[in-house]
């Protein structure tokens, strides 16, 4: 029974990683990247590496997707501003 949670964690990581690559929308990619980080943190916890799991939870599940979302927001704002100046 010990192998079942590990197998489910690996399946979650494989599906989330593949979906992250295949999705074209950056906001959805960010959400899936967060899900991937959670799956990796779960795997690290199951493999008895709680310190690595906590680091992955903080960086892979929270900070990296947040940075992606903030970058997308900034790029979209600049593109919107550039379109406004072209019209004027």
N, C-alpha and C positions, 0 to 999 in steps of 0.2 A: 504494500500500500504506500510505501515511501516514494516510489517512482511516479505515482500518478500526479501529485502536485507539481513535481519537477517537469513532467511531460506537458501538463497544462500550461505551466509558465513558459516553457519553450515554444509551445504553440501560440500563445499570446504574443510573444516577442516576434515570432516569424510573421504572423498575420499583421501586427501593427507596423513592423518595419516595411513589409511589402506594400501595405496600404499607404504609408507615408510617402513612399517613392512614386506610387502611381497617381496619387491625387494631385491635381494641378493648382487648386486654390491655396494660397499661402496660409490663410486663416485655418482652413481644415488641416493642412499639413502641420500646423502648430499644435492643434488639438491631438492629432495622431502621434506627434512627437512626444507629447506629454504622456499619452497612453503607453507608448513604447518605453519611456523612462520609468513609469510605474511597473511595467512588466519586468524590466531589468532589475529594478530594486527588489521586486518579489523573488526573482531568481537568486540574487545575491543573498537574500535573507534565507532562502531555502538551502543554499550552499554554505551556510554558517559563516557568512561574512557580514555581520551587522554594521560594522563601520563603513564598509564600502556601500552597503545598501542605503545608509543614511545620506552619504555623499551623493549617491545617484538620485535619491529622492529629491534632494535640494537642488542639485544642478540640472539633472536630466529631466525632471518632471516639472520644475517651477521656473528656474532662471532662464534656461535656454529657450523654451517656448515663449516666455515673456519678452525676451530680447527680439525674437523673430517677429512677434506681433507689433512691438514698438517700431521696429525697422520698417515693416510693411506700412504702418500708419504714417510714418514720416515720408516715405517715398510717395505714397498716394497723395499726401498733402502737397508735396512739392510739384507733383504732376498736375494737380488741380490748379495750383497757383500759376504754373507755366501756361496752362491753357487759358486762364483768365487774362494774362498779360498779352498773349497772342491775339485775343479777340479785341482788345482795346486799341 
